[in-house]
Amino acid sequence: MAGPGDRKDPDSEGLSSLGEGYRKAAPYIAASTSLVSAVALFTLGGVWLDRKVGNVRVPWFTLLGALLGMTGGFISFFKTVLGKRK
């Protein structure tokens, strides 16, 4: 007799355990990739702007870009991760 834990998801039929693990982890991998890319892009944008303006002593735009990237990246990350828990 089949119990409630024995039911299989029709989307995962035929997948190996590794494939099933990747399918379950895909949203979290995408969320972490978007976090890293947001921080990197905004920081690089700040570096470019600092060089363009000529800020040599204190890289304010780099710091601002990194802060904006972290803030936006973490907001996106937590929306994705906490949204998948429901």
Buried (B, 14 or more C-beta within 10 A) or exposed (E): EEEEEEEEEEEEEEBEEEEBEEEEEEEEEEBBEBBEEBBBBBBBBBBEBBEEEEBEEEBEBBEBBBBBBBEBBEEBBEEBBEEEEE
